[in-house]
């Protein structure tokens, strides 16, 4: 990719709302650091899912209206 194409791609990404500073910050991390962050995020998601399932299991079904 030549410099003009690179500049155009960056401009298109910014117009699309992509925060390239976040991409740059993540690329400055080592592979191990990125995996650690991924694992931490996945762990949080799984805990939130389990908490929602636990909460949902306690809910009473709504009474159905009859015709």
Buried (B, 14 or more C-beta within 10 A) or exposed (E): EEEEEEEEEEEEEEEEEEEEEEEEEEEEEEEEEEEEEEEEEEEEEEEEEEEEEEEEEEEEEEEEEEE
